[in-house]
Amino acid sequence: MAVVIIFSLVVLLLVVLSLRERMHQRYLREKDWGFIGEAKSSQISQALTNLIGVAGGIYLTLVILATFLELQIPERITFGRISLEPLAAVSILISLVQPYFFKAVNAWKRL
């Protein structure tokens, strides 16, 4: 039971940190058009939409790649009481790390 709680807290922390970084990057890229009077979605909803979209794209790519290469991937992987689909877990993990990867690449370019 403790493993499930710790795993859930770690995943929640990674999601929050990733969303925070996505919001920051979007804020730096986007101009303030609020004076026009258009309704806009919040930064957190835009970041969450982006996170889910990126994870979905990565998942589809991994499924197509695994099918094309005829890889034998187990349907479920179990960690204690937690059961995950491997490709979905990898795609979410990659999408959580993606904004930090771009941040590191941009910092490397500035050197």
Beta strands, then each sheet from edge to edge (+ up, - down):
strand 1: 77-79
strand 2: 82-84
sheet 1: 1+ 2-
end
